[in-house]
Amino acid sequence: MRAVLCKAYGDPETLSVEDIPTPQPGPGEVRVSMRAAGVNFPDVLMIRNKYQFRPPLPFSPGYELSGVISALGPDVRDVQIGDPGVTMLRYGAFAEEAIVPADRFWQIPANLDFVTAAAFPLAYGTSYHALKDRGQLQSGETLLVLGAAGGVGLAAVQLGKLMGATVIACASSAEKLAICGQYGADHLVNYEQQNLREAVKGLTQGRGVDVLLDPVGGMYAEPGVRSMASHGRYLVVGFTSGEIPRIPTNLPLLKEASIVGVAWDTYSRRNPSGGRRNIAEMIDWILAGKLEPVVSARYSLADTARALNDVLHRRVQGKSVIVP
């Protein structure tokens, strides 16, 4: 089978596509033929050895995939060869075949296409866990989304609207803001041209926002926290800016606000029933036409380096996927 390999830590250009032996599933595992694999910022961090989870070299990157079961390991009972589904692996998705723990293979309906399926488990799962489980976003509240045109950000825009919030989308260009508006954002803020705090103050009549979802970190975190309302919830999702912010702790004290960590993959492993429930709820919304994972680009395995560079340099709106 063909697989993208990371043999030494570095930038995407160091990856290679090679023929390697097809893996065999062990006890409690299934082998999945990859039909599509989502491309995510953690994939870049992992091949650079900058992610909190470090697989042993050599490894195939790729956090999430959709596909069909092609082989069963011993003692696997609840799924069958040919079943379609999605999973979050952390690594191993950028290959024609992948080994998946059977209890991490979430089955999908036959009428959900594989490209759409590959685009939602990590980004949409992260945003839904953040807004629903960690931020407890309520209908009628105001949600501020930083990096709103990226995979997690655009998912938060759509999910926030679906959950009944007023959504303020923040991004760095008119082009990126346009897609946020297309997918439901009520207000648009270009935080490279506007003062973020003043813009939010004006849009909320000085009250501030109830929930702030931040996958970016860096220089916009503190003005974001300063833009929260009393009892607001600041959801720490990630640091695509490359900078982990230092937030003065007097700010949440004065606002009686909360700084809340979001770790969807960890949650879904520790709470399998909760993770499966969130996935099932989002699948229902997708099939009902209420939620639309945005796939802006498709790449072949041979173009994986280009796909990762496009994510790294923020050239992707929504999600991109690898197809075999």
C-alpha positions as YAML, in Angstrom:
chain: A
units: angstrom
residues:
- id: 1
  name: MET
  ca: [0.00, 0.00, 0.00]
- id: 2
  name: ARG
  ca: [1.04, 3.62, -0.42]
- id: 3
  name: ALA
  ca: [1.57, 5.86, 2.59]
- id: 4
  name: VAL
  ca: [2.92, 9.30, 3.38]
- id: 5
  name: LEU
  ca: [5.91, 8.88, 5.70]
- id: 6
  name: CYS
  ca: [7.60, 11.21, 8.15]
- id: 7
  name: LYS
  ca: [11.10, 9.75, 8.65]
- id: 8
  name: ALA
  ca: [12.64, 12.80, 10.30]
- id: 9
  name: TYR
  ca: [11.01, 15.81, 11.93]
- id: 10
  name: GLY
  ca: [10.77, 18.85, 9.71]
- id: 11
  name: ASP
  ca: [8.58, 20.82, 7.33]
- id: 12
  name: PRO
  ca: [6.10, 19.22, 4.92]
- id: 13
  name: GLU
  ca: [8.68, 19.08, 2.12]
- id: 14
  name: THR
  ca: [10.56, 16.37, 4.06]
- id: 15
  name: LEU
  ca: [7.68, 13.90, 3.72]
- id: 16
  name: SER
  ca: [7.79, 11.06, 1.22]
- id: 17
  name: VAL
  ca: [5.17, 8.80, -0.36]
- id: 18
  name: GLU
  ca: [6.28, 5.16, -0.37]
- id: 19
  name: ASP
  ca: [5.03, 1.62, -0.79]
- id: 20
  name: ILE
  ca: [4.99, -0.18, 2.55]
- id: 21
  name: PRO
  ca: [3.52, -3.51, 3.74]
- id: 22
  name: THR
  ca: [-0.21, -3.50, 4.38]
- id: 23
  name: PRO
  ca: [-0.73, -3.61, 8.17]
- id: 24
  name: GLN
  ca: [-2.73, -6.34, 9.87]
- id: 25
  name: PRO
  ca: [-5.16, -5.56, 12.71]
- id: 26
  name: GLY
  ca: [-4.48, -6.94, 16.16]
- id: 27
  name: PRO
  ca: [-6.94, -7.79, 18.95]
- id: 28
  name: GLY
  ca: [-9.66, -5.17, 19.25]
- id: 29
  name: GLU
  ca: [-8.57, -3.47, 16.02]
- id: 30
  name: VAL
  ca: [-9.88, -3.09, 12.48]
- id: 31
  name: ARG
  ca: [-8.14, -2.17, 9.26]
- id: 32
  name: VAL
  ca: [-9.79, 0.66, 7.35]
- id: 33
  name: SER
  ca: [-9.38, 1.45, 3.66]
- id: 34
  name: MET
  ca: [-9.05, 5.23, 3.57]
- id: 35
  name: ARG
  ca: [-11.51, 7.03, 1.29]
- id: 36
  name: ALA
  ca: [-10.69, 10.56, 2.50]
- id: 37
  name: ALA
  ca: [-8.54, 12.06, 5.25]
- id: 38
  name: GLY
  ca: [-8.96, 15.50, 6.77]
- id: 39
  name: VAL
  ca: [-5.97, 17.85, 6.86]
- id: 40
  name: ASN
  ca: [-5.48, 19.68, 10.15]
- id: 41
  name: PHE
  ca: [-3.01, 22.01, 11.85]
- id: 42
  name: PRO
  ca: [-1.98, 19.33, 14.40]
- id: 43
  name: ASP
  ca: [-0.66, 17.29, 11.45]
- id: 44
  name: VAL
  ca: [1.85, 20.07, 10.77]
- id: 45
  name: LEU
  ca: [2.81, 20.32, 14.42]
- id: 46
  name: MET
  ca: [3.30, 16.55, 14.65]
- id: 47
  name: ILE
  ca: [5.74, 16.27, 11.74]
- id: 48
  name: ARG
  ca: [7.67, 19.21, 13.26]
- id: 49
  name: ASN
  ca: [7.79, 17.50, 16.68]
- id: 50
  name: LYS
  ca: [5.86, 20.41, 18.22]
- id: 51
  name: TYR
  ca: [2.67, 18.60, 19.22]
- id: 52
  name: GLN
  ca: [1.89, 17.28, 22.69]
- id: 53
  name: PHE
  ca: [1.55, 13.78, 21.25]
- id: 54
  name: ARG
  ca: [4.74, 12.45, 19.63]
- id: 55
  name: PRO
  ca: [4.50, 9.23, 17.59]
- id: 56
  name: PRO
  ca: [7.70, 7.24, 17.09]
- id: 57
  name: LEU
  ca: [9.56, 7.70, 13.82]
- id: 58
  name: PRO
  ca: [8.89, 6.77, 11.10]
- id: 59
  name: PHE
  ca: [5.15, 7.39, 11.03]
- id: 60
  name: SER
  ca: [2.41, 8.36, 8.65]
- id: 61
  name: PRO
  ca: [0.72, 11.63, 9.69]
- id: 62
  name: GLY
  ca: [-3.00, 12.29, 9.42]
- id: 63
  name: TYR
  ca: [-5.35, 12.79, 12.35]
- id: 64
  name: GLU
  ca: [-8.73, 11.81, 10.91]
- id: 65
  name: LEU
  ca: [-10.16, 9.73, 8.09]
- id: 66
  name: SER
  ca: [-13.27, 8.20, 6.61]
- id: 67
  name: GLY
  ca: [-13.33, 4.80, 4.98]
- id: 68
  name: VAL
  ca: [-14.59, 1.24, 5.04]
- id: 69
  name: ILE
  ca: [-13.46, -1.69, 7.16]
- id: 70
  name: SER
  ca: [-11.26, -4.05, 5.11]
- id: 71
  name: ALA
  ca: [-10.18, -6.51, 7.85]
- id: 72
  name: LEU
  ca: [-11.13, -7.43, 11.41]
- id: 73
  name: GLY
  ca: [-8.77, -8.26, 14.25]
- id: 74
  name: PRO
  ca: [-9.42, -11.06, 16.75]
- id: 75
  name: ASP
  ca: [-12.38, -10.61, 19.11]
- id: 76
  name: VAL
  ca: [-13.97, -7.76, 17.12]
- id: 77
  name: ARG
  ca: [-17.73, -8.31, 17.15]
- id: 78
  name: ASP
  ca: [-19.71, -5.08, 16.72]
- id: 79
  name: VAL
  ca: [-18.60, -4.15, 13.17]
- id: 80
  name: GLN
  ca: [-18.19, -5.99, 9.89]
- id: 81
  name: ILE
  ca: [-16.02, -5.84, 6.79]
- id: 82
  name: GLY
  ca: [-17.48, -3.20, 4.46]
- id: 83
  name: ASP
  ca: [-18.93, -1.00, 7.21]
- id: 84
  name: PRO
  ca: [-18.35, 2.73, 6.50]
- id: 85
  name: GLY
  ca: [-17.24, 5.08, 9.25]
- id: 86
  name: VAL
  ca: [-14.97, 7.82, 10.54]
- id: 87
  name: THR
  ca: [-12.27, 7.96, 13.19]
- id: 88
  name: MET
  ca: [-9.69, 10.18, 14.85]
- id: 89
  name: LEU
  ca: [-6.34, 8.37, 14.95]
- id: 90
  name: ARG
  ca: [-3.94, 11.17, 15.92]
- id: 91
  name: TYR
  ca: [-1.64, 9.76, 13.19]
- id: 92
  name: GLY
  ca: [-1.78, 7.21, 10.38]
- id: 93
  name: ALA
  ca: [-4.60, 8.60, 8.22]
- id: 94
  name: PHE
  ca: [-2.47, 9.65, 5.21]
- id: 95
  name: ALA
  ca: [-2.20, 6.09, 3.91]
- id: 96
  name: GLU
  ca: [-4.31, 3.79, 1.78]
- id: 97
  name: GLU
  ca: [-4.95, 1.54, 4.81]
- id: 98
  name: ALA
  ca: [-4.95, 2.36, 8.52]
- id: 99
  name: ILE
  ca: [-5.26, 0.40, 11.75]
- id: 100
  name: VAL
  ca: [-8.04, 1.69, 13.99]
- id: 101
  name: PRO
  ca: [-9.22, 0.60, 17.47]
- id: 102
  name: ALA
  ca: [-12.66, -0.89, 16.88]
- id: 103
  name: ASP
  ca: [-14.21, 1.25, 19.61]
- id: 104
  name: ARG
  ca: [-12.87, 4.41, 17.90]
- id: 105
  name: PHE
  ca: [-14.51, 3.58, 14.56]
- id: 106
  name: TRP
  ca: [-17.76, 5.55, 14.43]
- id: 107
  name: GLN
  ca: [-20.10, 4.13, 11.82]
- id: 108
  name: ILE
  ca: [-21.77, 6.49, 9.36]
- id: 109
  name: PRO
  ca: [-24.85, 6.08, 7.15]
- id: 110
  name: ALA
  ca: [-24.30, 4.91, 3.59]
- id: 111
  name: ASN
  ca: [-25.76, 8.18, 2.26]
- id: 112
  name: LEU
  ca: [-23.07, 10.33, 3.92]
- id: 113
  name: ASP
  ca: [-20.29, 10.84, 1.36]
- id: 114
  name: PHE
  ca: [-16.75, 10.09, 2.46]
- id: 115
  name: VAL
  ca: [-15.26, 13.54, 1.73]
- id: 116
  name: THR
  ca: [-17.86, 15.27, 3.88]
- id: 117
  name: ALA
  ca: [-17.42, 12.60, 6.55]
- id: 118
  name: ALA
  ca: [-13.65, 13.10, 6.69]
- id: 119
  name: ALA
  ca: [-14.04, 16.83, 7.15]
- id: 120
  name: PHE
  ca: [-15.99, 16.91, 10.41]
- id: 121
  name: PRO
  ca: [-14.72, 14.63, 13.24]
- id: 122
  name: LEU
  ca: [-11.82, 16.77, 14.45]
- id: 123
  name: ALA
  ca: [-12.69, 20.37, 13.56]
- id: 124
  name: TYR
  ca: [-16.46, 20.15, 13.97]
- id: 125
  name: GLY
  ca: [-16.08, 17.75, 16.87]
- id: 126
  name: THR
  ca: [-13.75, 20.20, 18.61]
- id: 127
  name: SER
  ca: [-16.07, 23.16, 18.10]
- id: 128
  name: TYR
  ca: [-19.16, 21.25, 19.17]
- id: 129
  name: HIS
  ca: [-17.48, 19.88, 22.31]
- id: 130
  name: ALA
  ca: [-16.21, 23.40, 23.05]
- id: 131
  name: LEU
  ca: [-19.55, 25.15, 22.64]
- id: 132
  name: LYS
  ca: [-21.82, 22.44, 24.04]
- id: 133
  name: ASP
  ca: [-19.86, 20.62, 26.74]
- id: 134
  name: ARG
  ca: [-17.24, 23.15, 27.85]
- id: 135
  name: GLY
  ca: [-18.76, 26.56, 27.07]
- id: 136
  name: GLN
  ca: [-22.40, 25.58, 27.65]
- id: 137
  name: LEU
  ca: [-23.47, 28.05, 24.97]
- id: 138
  name: GLN
  ca: [-27.14, 28.97, 25.31]
- id: 139
  name: SER
  ca: [-29.62, 30.20, 22.75]
- id: 140
  name: GLY
  ca: [-29.69, 34.00, 22.78]
- id: 141
  name: GLU
  ca: [-26.07, 34.38, 23.91]
- id: 142
  name: THR
  ca: [-23.32, 36.06, 21.88]
- id: 143
  name: LEU
  ca: [-20.39, 34.03, 20.56]
- id: 144
  name: LEU
  ca: [-17.09, 35.54, 19.38]
- id: 145
  name: VAL
  ca: [-14.98, 33.31, 17.10]
- id: 146
  name: LEU
  ca: [-11.33, 34.10, 16.38]
- id: 147
  name: GLY
  ca: [-9.76, 32.60, 13.26]
- id: 148
  name: ALA
  ca: [-13.31, 32.14, 12.04]
- id: 149
  name: ALA
  ca: [-12.47, 31.09, 8.46]
- id: 150
  name: GLY
  ca: [-10.31, 28.12, 9.48]
- id: 151
  name: GLY
  ca: [-11.55, 24.58, 10.01]
- id: 152
  name: VAL
  ca: [-12.40, 24.90, 13.71]
- id: 153
  name: GLY
  ca: [-13.50, 28.53, 13.38]
- id: 154
  name: LEU
  ca: [-15.92, 28.02, 10.51]
- id: 155
  name: ALA
  ca: [-17.33, 24.99, 12.29]
- id: 156
  name: ALA
  ca: [-17.92, 27.18, 15.36]
- id: 157
  name: VAL
  ca: [-19.69, 29.81, 13.24]
- id: 158
  name: GLN
  ca: [-22.10, 27.22, 11.86]
- id: 159
  name: LEU
  ca: [-22.63, 25.40, 15.14]
- id: 160
  name: GLY
  ca: [-23.06, 28.64, 17.09]
- id: 161
  name: LYS
  ca: [-25.87, 29.71, 14.76]
- id: 162
  name: LEU
  ca: [-27.41, 26.25, 14.92]
- id: 163
  name: MET
  ca: [-27.39, 26.52, 18.73]
- id: 164
  name: GLY
  ca: [-29.20, 29.88, 18.63]
- id: 165
  name: ALA
  ca: [-26.33, 32.30, 19.34]
- id: 166
  name: THR
  ca: [-25.51, 35.64, 17.78]
- id: 167
  name: VAL
  ca: [-22.12, 35.02, 16.12]
- id: 168
  name: ILE
  ca: [-19.33, 37.56, 15.67]
- id: 169
  name: ALA
  ca: [-16.73, 36.16, 13.26]
- id: 170
  name: CYS
  ca: [-13.17, 37.52, 13.26]
- id: 171
  name: ALA
  ca: [-10.64, 36.89, 10.50]
- id: 172
  name: SER
  ca: [-7.74, 38.59, 8.75]
- id: 173
  name: SER
  ca: [-9.14, 39.40, 5.29]
- id: 174
  name: ALA
  ca: [-12.29, 40.40, 3.47]
- id: 175
  name: GLU
  ca: [-12.19, 37.12, 1.53]
- id: 176
  name: LYS
  ca: [-12.11, 35.06, 4.72]
- id: 177
  name: LEU
  ca: [-14.86, 37.12, 6.32]
- id: 178
  name: ALA
  ca: [-17.05, 36.67, 3.24]
- id: 179
  name: ILE
  ca: [-17.16, 32.90, 3.72]
- id: 180
  name: CYS
  ca: [-17.98, 33.42, 7.42]
- id: 181
  name: GLY
  ca: [-20.93, 35.54, 6.40]
- id: 182
  name: GLN
  ca: [-21.95, 32.95, 3.84]
- id: 183
  name: TYR
  ca: [-22.17, 30.33, 6.58]
- id: 184
  name: GLY
  ca: [-24.19, 32.34, 9.05]
- id: 185
  name: ALA
  ca: [-22.06, 34.86, 10.95]
- id: 186
  name: ASP
  ca: [-24.16, 37.82, 12.11]
- id: 187
  name: HIS
  ca: [-21.25, 40.27, 12.38]
- id: 188
  name: LEU
  ca: [-17.81, 40.35, 10.73]
- id: 189
  name: VAL
  ca: [-14.62, 41.87, 12.19]
- id: 190
  name: ASN
  ca: [-11.30, 42.17, 10.34]
- id: 191
  name: TYR
  ca: [-8.94, 42.15, 13.29]
- id: 192
  name: GLU
  ca: [-5.98, 43.18, 11.15]
- id: 193
  name: GLN
  ca: [-7.72, 46.40, 10.15]
- id: 194
  name: GLN
  ca: [-10.03, 47.02, 13.12]
- id: 195
  name: ASN
  ca: [-9.45, 47.31, 16.84]
- id: 196
  name: LEU
  ca: [-10.91, 44.03, 18.06]
- id: 197
  name: ARG
  ca: [-11.96, 45.26, 21.49]
- id: 198
  name: GLU
  ca: [-13.59, 48.44, 20.17]
- id: 199
  name: ALA
  ca: [-15.37, 46.56, 17.38]
- id: 200
  name: VAL
  ca: [-16.85, 44.02, 19.81]
- id: 201
  name: LYS
  ca: [-17.78, 46.76, 22.25]
- id: 202
  name: GLY
  ca: [-19.74, 48.52, 19.52]
- id: 203
  name: LEU
  ca: [-21.45, 45.37, 18.29]
- id: 204
  name: THR
  ca: [-22.58, 44.38, 21.80]
- id: 205
  name: GLN
  ca: [-23.51, 47.89, 23.01]
- id: 206
  name: GLY
  ca: [-20.71, 47.68, 25.55]
- id: 207
  name: ARG
  ca: [-21.88, 44.45, 27.15]
- id: 208
  name: GLY
  ca: [-19.29, 42.07, 25.71]
- id: 209
  name: VAL
  ca: [-19.63, 38.47, 24.55]
- id: 210
  name: ASP
  ca: [-20.78, 35.46, 26.53]
- id: 211
  name: VAL
  ca: [-18.50, 32.90, 24.89]
- id: 212
  name: LEU
  ca: [-15.18, 33.36, 23.08]
- id: 213
  name: LEU
  ca: [-13.79, 30.46, 21.02]
- id: 214
  name: ASP
  ca: [-10.08, 30.88, 20.31]
- id: 215
  name: PRO
  ca: [-8.13, 28.43, 18.12]
- id: 216
  name: VAL
  ca: [-5.52, 31.11, 17.33]
- id: 217
  name: GLY
  ca: [-3.89, 32.36, 20.53]
- id: 218
  name: GLY
  ca: [-1.22, 35.01, 20.15]
- id: 219
  name: MET
  ca: [-1.88, 38.72, 20.12]
- id: 220
  name: TYR
  ca: [-5.67, 38.59, 19.88]
- id: 221
  name: ALA
  ca: [-6.23, 36.52, 23.01]
- id: 222
  name: GLU
  ca: [-5.97, 39.33, 25.55]
- id: 223
  name: PRO
  ca: [-8.21, 41.82, 23.71]
- id: 224
  name: GLY
  ca: [-10.61, 38.91, 23.24]
- id: 225
  name: VAL
  ca: [-10.71, 38.25, 26.98]
- id: 226
  name: ARG
  ca: [-11.17, 41.98, 27.61]
- id: 227
  name: SER
  ca: [-14.19, 41.77, 25.28]
- id: 228
  name: MET
  ca: [-16.01, 39.19, 27.40]
- id: 229
  name: ALA
  ca: [-19.16, 39.94, 29.35]
- id: 230
  name: SER
  ca: [-19.60, 39.21, 33.04]
- id: 231
  name: HIS
  ca: [-19.50, 35.43, 33.60]
- id: 232
  name: GLY
  ca: [-18.15, 34.95, 30.09]
- id: 233
  name: ARG
  ca: [-16.35, 31.75, 29.03]
- id: 234
  name: TYR
  ca: [-13.07, 31.89, 27.12]
- id: 235
  name: LEU
  ca: [-12.55, 28.56, 25.31]
- id: 236
  name: VAL
  ca: [-8.88, 27.70, 24.73]
- id: 237
  name: VAL
  ca: [-8.82, 25.51, 21.62]
- id: 238
  name: GLY
  ca: [-5.34, 25.93, 20.12]
- id: 239
  name: PHE
  ca: [-2.53, 28.19, 19.00]
- id: 240
  name: THR
  ca: [-2.38, 28.33, 15.20]
- id: 241
  name: SER
  ca: [-0.57, 31.68, 15.48]
- id: 242
  name: GLY
  ca: [2.36, 29.77, 16.95]
- id: 243
  name: GLU
  ca: [2.26, 31.84, 20.15]
- id: 244
  name: ILE
  ca: [0.78, 30.72, 23.46]
- id: 245
  name: PRO
  ca: [-0.68, 33.88, 25.02]
- id: 246
  name: ARG
  ca: [-0.07, 35.13, 28.56]
- id: 247
  name: ILE
  ca: [-3.39, 36.41, 29.89]
- id: 248
  name: PRO
  ca: [-3.42, 38.65, 32.99]
- id: 249
  name: THR
  ca: [-5.45, 36.71, 35.54]
- id: 250
  name: ASN
  ca: [-7.00, 39.89, 36.94]
- id: 251
  name: LEU
  ca: [-9.18, 39.99, 33.81]
- id: 252
  name: PRO
  ca: [-11.21, 36.83, 34.54]
- id: 253
  name: LEU
  ca: [-11.27, 37.86, 38.22]
- id: 254
  name: LEU
  ca: [-12.86, 41.25, 37.52]
- id: 255
  name: LYS
  ca: [-15.39, 39.77, 35.09]
- id: 256
  name: GLU
  ca: [-16.00, 36.59, 37.12]
- id: 257
  name: ALA
  ca: [-15.21, 34.93, 33.81]
- id: 258
  name: SER
  ca: [-13.86, 31.44, 33.13]
- id: 259
  name: ILE
  ca: [-10.86, 30.29, 31.09]
- id: 260
  name: VAL
  ca: [-11.80, 26.82, 29.88]
- id: 261
  name: GLY
  ca: [-9.57, 24.27, 28.17]
- id: 262
  name: VAL
  ca: [-10.96, 22.25, 25.26]
- id: 263
  name: ALA
  ca: [-9.48, 18.83, 24.39]
- id: 264
  name: TRP
  ca: [-12.04, 17.01, 22.24]
- id: 265
  name: ASP
  ca: [-9.88, 14.01, 21.36]
- id: 266
  name: THR
  ca: [-8.98, 13.46, 25.01]
- id: 267
  name: TYR
  ca: [-12.64, 13.83, 26.02]
- id: 268
  name: SER
  ca: [-13.82, 11.34, 23.40]
- id: 269
  name: ARG
  ca: [-11.26, 8.77, 24.61]
- id: 270
  name: ARG
  ca: [-12.10, 9.21, 28.29]
- id: 271
  name: ASN
  ca: [-15.84, 9.43, 27.66]
- id: 272
  name: PRO
  ca: [-16.57, 7.16, 24.66]
- id: 273
  name: SER
  ca: [-20.34, 7.42, 25.02]
- id: 274
  name: GLY
  ca: [-20.19, 11.24, 25.07]
- id: 275
  name: GLY
  ca: [-17.90, 11.32, 22.05]
- id: 276
  name: ARG
  ca: [-20.10, 8.92, 20.12]
- id: 277
  name: ARG
  ca: [-23.19, 10.95, 21.05]
- id: 278
  name: ASN
  ca: [-21.65, 14.20, 19.74]
- id: 279
  name: ILE
  ca: [-20.63, 12.53, 16.48]
- id: 280
  name: ALA
  ca: [-24.13, 11.07, 16.03]
- id: 281
  name: GLU
  ca: [-25.80, 14.43, 16.69]
- id: 282
  name: MET
  ca: [-23.64, 16.15, 14.08]
- id: 283
  name: ILE
  ca: [-24.30, 13.39, 11.52]
- id: 284
  name: ASP
  ca: [-28.03, 13.91, 12.03]
- id: 285
  name: TRP
  ca: [-27.63, 17.65, 11.40]
- id: 286
  name: ILE
  ca: [-25.52, 17.04, 8.28]
- id: 287
  name: LEU
  ca: [-28.06, 14.63, 6.79]
- id: 288
  name: ALA
  ca: [-30.90, 17.04, 7.64]
- id: 289
  name: GLY
  ca: [-29.11, 19.85, 5.79]
- id: 290
  name: LYS
  ca: [-28.66, 21.91, 8.97]
- id: 291
  name: LEU
  ca: [-24.86, 21.56, 9.10]
- id: 292
  name: GLU
  ca: [-22.52, 21.69, 6.13]
- id: 293
  name: PRO
  ca: [-18.84, 20.81, 6.61]
- id: 294
  name: VAL
  ca: [-16.96, 23.14, 4.28]
- id: 295
  name: VAL
  ca: [-14.37, 21.42, 2.07]
- id: 296
  name: SER
  ca: [-12.44, 23.96, 0.04]
- id: 297
  name: ALA
  ca: [-9.74, 21.74, -1.50]
- id: 298
  name: ARG
  ca: [-8.88, 18.13, -2.28]
- id: 299
  name: TYR
  ca: [-5.39, 16.70, -2.70]
- id: 300
  name: SER
  ca: [-3.89, 13.33, -3.65]
- id: 301
  name: LEU
  ca: [-1.47, 11.46, -1.41]
- id: 302
  name: ALA
  ca: [1.34, 12.73, -3.62]
- id: 303
  name: ASP
  ca: [0.27, 16.33, -2.88]
- id: 304
  name: THR
  ca: [0.18, 15.92, 0.90]
- id: 305
  name: ALA
  ca: [3.13, 18.29, 1.44]
- id: 306
  name: ARG
  ca: [1.31, 21.01, -0.49]
- id: 307
  name: ALA
  ca: [-1.88, 20.37, 1.49]
- id: 308
  name: LEU
  ca: [-0.03, 20.74, 4.79]
- id: 309
  name: ASN
  ca: [1.76, 23.90, 3.62]
- id: 310
  name: ASP
  ca: [-1.58, 25.43, 2.65]
- id: 311
  name: VAL
  ca: [-2.84, 24.78, 6.18]
- id: 312
  name: LEU
  ca: [0.39, 26.06, 7.72]
- id: 313
  name: HIS
  ca: [0.26, 29.32, 5.76]
- id: 314
  name: ARG
  ca: [-3.48, 29.81, 6.33]
- id: 315
  name: ARG
  ca: [-4.47, 29.47, 2.69]
- id: 316
  name: VAL
  ca: [-7.34, 27.11, 3.53]
- id: 317
  name: GLN
  ca: [-10.90, 28.23, 4.23]
- id: 318
  name: GLY
  ca: [-12.83, 25.57, 6.09]
- id: 319
  name: LYS
  ca: [-11.28, 22.13, 5.57]
- id: 320
  name: SER
  ca: [-9.14, 20.37, 2.98]
- id: 321
  name: VAL
  ca: [-8.93, 16.61, 2.48]
- id: 322
  name: ILE
  ca: [-6.58, 14.00, 1.09]
- id: 323
  name: VAL
  ca: [-8.16, 11.44, -1.23]
- id: 324
  name: PRO
  ca: [-6.38, 8.28, -2.41]
...
